[in-house]
């Protein structure tokens, strides 16, 4: 699946290193906490909390990299490095892009849980 949001070589390495059962637990935790991480990012943006925004973006990036969700990680990394935009439209566009990539990653990872 070349358009999968998950890099299968990274995912396979994770499974081989930690075991399929543990990876299943990691996936469940990530999927359960995705809305919280997204909420933290959105809240920080709404409150103009630059430090909170960077921390939330960093957390998303780190979690995404574990599974090989490289597009999500890349979007989060860019947000972490550039911080909050002063332009409300750009800010919302970036949040929407991250949200869409997070949704794609969650759907793909849930698919691994279901077989």
N, C-alpha and C positions, 0 to 999 in steps of 0.2 A: 504494500500500500504506500505508494510514493507521496500521496497527499495527506497521509496520516499526520496528525499533530504530534505524534510520538515517534521519536527516533528508535526504531526497533533494535538496533544494535546496542544502544544504551540500556534500553529496557531489558533485553536479554541478559546483558552483563549483570544488571541489578538482580535479576532472578537467580542467575548462577551463583552470585556472590552471597546472597542472603536467603535464598529459598523462596519457592512460589507462595507458601503460606504467609511468610512475613511480608512479601511484596503485596499480597492481598490486603493485609492489615494496613500497610502504608497507603495503598490506594483508597481504602475506605476512610482513613483519617483525612487524607488530602481532599477527597470529595466532600466529606462532612464539613471541613474547615474552609473550603473554597469561598463560600458566601461570607464567612467572617473576615477572611483576608481581603476580599473585594470590598466589603463594608468599611474596613479600617482605612483602605486607600481612599475610598469615596468620602468618608468622614473627614480625613485629613485634608483632602482637596477643598471640601466645602468650608472648612474652618481656617483655610490658608495656613495650615500647620506644615511647614516645609520639612521639618525633621521627622514628623510622624509620617508624612507622605513618602519620604525616602526609606524609612524603616519598613513601611508596609510594602513598597515596591521591592525592596531587598528580600523580604520574606517570601513573596510570590516568586521572585526569580530563583531563589535557592530551592524552594520546593519543586518548581517546574524542572529545574536541572536534574534533580534526582531521578525523574522518570524519563528524561530525554525529551521533554516538551520544549524544544528549543525555540520555537517561534514565540510561545508565551514568555519564556525566559528572556528572550531578546527584547520584547516589548517592555517587560518589567525592568530590565537592565537600563534601557534608554530612559525610562521614567525616573529610575533611581539616580542616574547620572545627571540628567538635565533638571530634575526637580519640577516644581510647579510652574506652569506657564502663566504669564500675566494675562494672556488672551483667553477669555472664558470659552470661546468656541473651540480653540485648540485644546484647551484643558479637557473639555467634554469629549472631543473627538478621540483623544488619547485614552481616556477612561473607557470609552465605548469599544475601542480597538482591543484593549486589554481584556475587557469583559467578554467579548466575542471569542478571543483566543482561549480564555479560561474555560468558557463553555465547551469549546471544541475538545480541549484536553480532558475535561471531566467526562464527557460522553465517550471518548475513546477509552479512557481508563476504566470506566464502568463496563465497557464492552469486554475488556480483558477479564473482569470479575465474572461475567456471565458466560464466558466460554469462548 
